[in-house]
Amino acid sequence: MSDRRESEPPPIRQLSAPELKALIDSGTPFELVDVRTAEEREVAAIQGSRLLDRVYHDALLQLDRNTPMVFQCHHGIRSQQAAEYFRREGFNNLSNLTGGIDAWSALVDPGVPRY
């Protein structure tokens, strides 16, 4: 009988904004999931990200459980919760953008408005 913990997906990796920039620049394919509201996205967005609406949520659940996904929000709290949800769904290559889009604007792309 195996220990239940052995079958649990690995913990969610915490990515800094510069680490996310390096990942984007590397050309490695991954899903960049924006868990903020549509209104927040109108103010500021990371190029290549996609709003987590019902259609995208359902499409993500159809992906291979090894698909790399990075979750982002304003400061990294809601995105951590979203990543935990996908972890419970069996995904095992999940990252959270520490500091969210606010850190992205401050550390990587000052052209992205802070709010």
matplotlib code that plots the C-alpha trace (Angstrom):
import matplotlib.pyplot as plt

x = [0.0, 1.5, 1.7, -1.0, 1.6, 3.7, 0.9, 0.4, 1.6, 4.8, 4.4, 3.8, 7.0, 7.3, 8.6, 10.0, 9.1, 12.7, 12.5, 9.1, 10.8, 13.6, 11.0, 9.1, 12.4, 13.5, 10.6, 9.6, 5.9, 3.7, 0.3, 0.4, -2.9, -4.2, -6.7, -7.6, -10.8, -11.4, -11.4, -8.0, -6.6, -7.8, -5.5, -2.5, -1.6, 1.5, 1.8, 1.0, -1.2, -4.8, -7.7, -8.9, -12.6, -14.8, -13.8, -10.1, -10.6, -12.4, -9.7, -6.9, -8.6, -8.3, -4.5, -1.9, -1.2, 2.4, 1.6, 3.7, 1.4, 2.3, -0.5, -0.5, -2.7, -2.2, 0.1, 0.3, -2.4, -5.3, -2.9, -1.5, -5.1, -5.8, -2.6, -3.6, -6.9, -5.1, -2.7, -5.8, -6.9, -3.7, -1.5, 2.2, 4.1, 2.7, 4.2, 2.9, 4.2, 5.4, 4.3, 2.0, 1.7, 2.8, 6.2, 6.3, 5.8, 8.3, 11.1, 10.6, 8.4, 7.8, 5.6, 2.9, 0.9, 0.8, -2.5]
y = [0.0, 3.3, 6.4, 8.9, 11.7, 10.0, 10.4, 14.1, 16.6, 18.6, 21.9, 25.1, 26.8, 30.5, 32.5, 36.0, 38.5, 38.3, 34.5, 34.7, 37.1, 34.6, 31.8, 33.9, 34.8, 31.2, 30.3, 27.4, 26.8, 27.2, 28.6, 32.1, 32.3, 35.6, 35.1, 38.8, 40.4, 41.6, 45.1, 44.7, 43.3, 46.4, 48.5, 46.2, 42.9, 40.7, 40.0, 36.4, 35.9, 34.8, 35.6, 32.6, 32.7, 29.6, 28.7, 28.8, 27.0, 24.2, 24.1, 23.9, 21.0, 19.1, 19.5, 17.0, 17.1, 17.8, 21.1, 23.9, 26.7, 30.0, 31.8, 35.6, 38.1, 41.6, 40.6, 36.8, 35.8, 34.9, 33.2, 31.0, 29.9, 29.2, 27.2, 25.2, 24.4, 23.1, 21.1, 19.4, 18.6, 16.6, 19.1, 18.9, 21.6, 24.8, 28.1, 31.3, 34.8, 36.1, 39.7, 39.4, 42.0, 44.6, 43.0, 42.5, 46.3, 47.2, 44.7, 43.8, 46.1, 49.6, 50.2, 48.1, 50.4, 49.9, 50.2]
z = [0.0, -1.0, 1.1, -0.1, 0.0, -2.6, -5.2, -4.4, -7.1, -6.2, -4.4, -6.5, -7.5, -6.6, -9.6, -9.4, -12.1, -13.6, -13.6, -15.5, -18.0, -18.5, -19.0, -21.6, -23.3, -23.5, -25.8, -23.7, -24.2, -21.1, -20.1, -18.5, -16.6, -15.4, -12.6, -12.2, -13.4, -16.9, -15.5, -14.0, -17.3, -19.0, -16.8, -17.0, -18.5, -19.2, -22.9, -23.7, -20.6, -20.9, -18.6, -16.7, -17.7, -17.8, -21.4, -20.6, -17.3, -19.1, -21.8, -19.1, -17.4, -20.7, -20.9, -20.0, -16.3, -17.0, -18.9, -17.4, -16.1, -14.4, -12.5, -12.0, -10.3, -8.8, -5.9, -6.0, -3.5, -5.9, -8.3, -5.5, -4.7, -8.4, -8.7, -5.6, -7.3, -10.4, -8.1, -6.6, -10.1, -10.6, -12.4, -11.3, -13.2, -11.6, -10.7, -9.1, -9.9, -6.6, -6.2, -9.3, -12.0, -9.5, -9.2, -13.0, -13.5, -10.8, -11.8, -15.4, -17.5, -16.1, -19.2, -17.5, -15.3, -11.5, -9.8]

ax = plt.figure().add_subplot(projection="3d")
ax.plot(x, y, z, "-o")
ax.set_aspect("equal")
plt.show()
